[in-house]
Amino acid sequence: MNKTKELNQIKKRRQIRTRAKISGTPARPRLSVLRTNQFTSVQLIDDTIGKTLVSASTREMKGKEAKIVKAEALGEMIAKKALDLKVVAAVFDRGGYNYHGRVKAVAEGARKGGLQI
């Protein structure tokens, strides 16, 4: 089997395993992270109605900072938007990615912004 195909299958299994255990509610929505080669996106999702409450992306940011620095600022930005909606806690969904690098920076930024994870 092709190495890339195998890694994608492993990631898909991690996603399924993680999503089976995590579900967002109106009081504690799911904080979902999407990581691409260039950008990082975050959403607060209420799974009971299947609706995205708030979203943010590093695409909206200006500047030439490192991706990890932007990811931490993204976490703070999503925390501020969540607190404006009176959401104080969220369940962190790493989306099959390892809790390392940009994914970890988003979580730490959200905690620094006042969101309980």
Contacts in CASP RR format, 6 or more apart in sequence:
PFRMAT RR
TARGET T0000
AUTHOR 0000-0000-0000
METHOD contacts of the structure
MODEL  1
MNKTKELNQIKKRRQIRTRAKISGTPARPRLSVLRTNQFTSVQLIDDTIG
KTLVSASTREMKGKEAKIVKAEALGEMIAKKALDLKVVAAVFDRGGYNYH
GRVKAVAEGARKGGLQI
11 96 0 8 1.000
11 97 0 8 1.000
14 95 0 8 1.000
14 96 0 8 1.000
15 95 0 8 1.000
15 96 0 8 1.000
18 93 0 8 1.000
18 94 0 8 1.000
18 95 0 8 1.000
18 96 0 8 1.000
19 93 0 8 1.000
19 95 0 8 1.000
22 30 0 8 1.000
22 91 0 8 1.000
22 93 0 8 1.000
23 30 0 8 1.000
23 47 0 8 1.000
23 91 0 8 1.000
24 30 0 8 1.000
24 45 0 8 1.000
24 46 0 8 1.000
24 47 0 8 1.000
24 48 0 8 1.000
24 91 0 8 1.000
25 46 0 8 1.000
25 47 0 8 1.000
25 48 0 8 1.000
26 46 0 8 1.000
26 48 0 8 1.000
26 49 0 8 1.000
27 87 0 8 1.000
27 89 0 8 1.000
28 87 0 8 1.000
28 89 0 8 1.000
28 90 0 8 1.000
28 91 0 8 1.000
29 44 0 8 1.000
29 45 0 8 1.000
29 46 0 8 1.000
29 47 0 8 1.000
29 53 0 8 1.000
29 82 0 8 1.000
29 87 0 8 1.000
29 90 0 8 1.000
29 91 0 8 1.000
30 44 0 8 1.000
30 45 0 8 1.000
30 46 0 8 1.000
30 47 0 8 1.000
30 90 0 8 1.000
30 91 0 8 1.000
30 93 0 8 1.000
31 42 0 8 1.000
31 43 0 8 1.000
31 44 0 8 1.000
31 78 0 8 1.000
31 90 0 8 1.000
31 91 0 8 1.000
31 92 0 8 1.000
31 93 0 8 1.000
31 107 0 8 1.000
31 110 0 8 1.000
31 115 0 8 1.000
31 117 0 8 1.000
32 42 0 8 1.000
32 43 0 8 1.000
32 44 0 8 1.000
32 45 0 8 1.000
32 93 0 8 1.000
32 95 0 8 1.000
33 40 0 8 1.000
33 41 0 8 1.000
33 42 0 8 1.000
33 92 0 8 1.000
33 93 0 8 1.000
33 94 0 8 1.000
33 95 0 8 1.000
33 97 0 8 1.000
33 103 0 8 1.000
33 106 0 8 1.000
34 40 0 8 1.000
34 41 0 8 1.000
34 42 0 8 1.000
34 43 0 8 1.000
34 95 0 8 1.000
35 97 0 8 1.000
35 102 0 8 1.000
35 103 0 8 1.000
39 57 0 8 1.000
39 58 0 8 1.000
39 59 0 8 1.000
40 57 0 8 1.000
40 58 0 8 1.000
40 67 0 8 1.000
40 70 0 8 1.000
40 71 0 8 1.000
40 74 0 8 1.000
40 102 0 8 1.000
40 106 0 8 1.000
41 55 0 8 1.000
41 56 0 8 1.000
41 57 0 8 1.000
41 58 0 8 1.000
41 59 0 8 1.000
42 55 0 8 1.000
42 56 0 8 1.000
42 57 0 8 1.000
42 74 0 8 1.000
42 75 0 8 1.000
42 78 0 8 1.000
42 106 0 8 1.000
43 52 0 8 1.000
43 53 0 8 1.000
43 54 0 8 1.000
43 55 0 8 1.000
44 52 0 8 1.000
44 53 0 8 1.000
44 54 0 8 1.000
44 55 0 8 1.000
44 78 0 8 1.000
44 81 0 8 1.000
44 82 0 8 1.000
44 85 0 8 1.000
44 87 0 8 1.000
44 90 0 8 1.000
45 51 0 8 1.000
45 52 0 8 1.000
45 53 0 8 1.000
46 53 0 8 1.000
53 82 0 8 1.000
53 85 0 8 1.000
53 87 0 8 1.000
54 78 0 8 1.000
54 81 0 8 1.000
54 82 0 8 1.000
54 85 0 8 1.000
54 87 0 8 1.000
55 78 0 8 1.000
56 74 0 8 1.000
56 75 0 8 1.000
56 77 0 8 1.000
56 78 0 8 1.000
56 81 0 8 1.000
57 74 0 8 1.000
58 67 0 8 1.000
58 70 0 8 1.000
58 71 0 8 1.000
58 74 0 8 1.000
61 70 0 8 1.000
61 73 0 8 1.000
61 74 0 8 1.000
65 73 0 8 1.000
67 102 0 8 1.000
68 101 0 8 1.000
68 102 0 8 1.000
68 105 0 8 1.000
69 105 0 8 1.000
71 101 0 8 1.000
71 102 0 8 1.000
71 103 0 8 1.000
71 105 0 8 1.000
71 106 0 8 1.000
72 105 0 8 1.000
72 106 0 8 1.000
72 108 0 8 1.000
72 109 0 8 1.000
72 112 0 8 1.000
73 109 0 8 1.000
74 106 0 8 1.000
74 109 0 8 1.000
75 105 0 8 1.000
75 106 0 8 1.000
75 107 0 8 1.000
75 108 0 8 1.000
75 109 0 8 1.000
75 110 0 8 1.000
75 112 0 8 1.000
75 113 0 8 1.000
76 109 0 8 1.000
76 110 0 8 1.000
76 112 0 8 1.000
76 113 0 8 1.000
78 106 0 8 1.000
78 110 0 8 1.000
78 115 0 8 1.000
79 109 0 8 1.000
79 110 0 8 1.000
79 111 0 8 1.000
79 112 0 8 1.000
79 113 0 8 1.000
79 114 0 8 1.000
79 115 0 8 1.000
80 113 0 8 1.000
82 88 0 8 1.000
82 90 0 8 1.000
82 115 0 8 1.000
83 113 0 8 1.000
83 114 0 8 1.000
83 115 0 8 1.000
87 115 0 8 1.000
88 114 0 8 1.000
88 115 0 8 1.000
88 116 0 8 1.000
89 115 0 8 1.000
89 116 0 8 1.000
89 117 0 8 1.000
90 110 0 8 1.000
90 115 0 8 1.000
90 116 0 8 1.000
90 117 0 8 1.000
91 117 0 8 1.000
92 107 0 8 1.000
92 110 0 8 1.000
92 117 0 8 1.000
94 103 0 8 1.000
97 103 0 8 1.000
99 107 0 8 1.000
107 117 0 8 1.000
110 117 0 8 1.000
111 117 0 8 1.000
END
